[in-house]
Amino acid sequence: MIGSIIGAIIGGLIIGVLARLVLPGKQNISMLMTIGIGIVSSFVASLIVGAIGYRNAHGIAWIPLIVGVIVAAVLITLYCNHAGRKSIAR
């Protein structure tokens, strides 16, 4: 159980950081949010890849990793756009 949680955090960190490297420019987002988005993206990528019937025989699962980075890049972009639009009500 604890190994799964640690694995999800490490996987989320890797996917989140790779997504931030793929995106152009500077993203104003914390490392904790990057990890959270990476974890969510990893879960969503697993669902997407599983739905299309992908099964990894051995080695590194490249397809889920690539899909996870794409999903994370989209989520980071959406988060940055949403966080940038916050306005103070007067």
Secondary structure, DSSP 4 states (H G I P E B T S, - for coil): -HHHHHHHHHHHHHHHHHHHHHSSS-----HHHHHHHHHHHHHHHHHHHHHTT----SS--HHHHHHHHHHHHHHHHHHHHHHHT-----
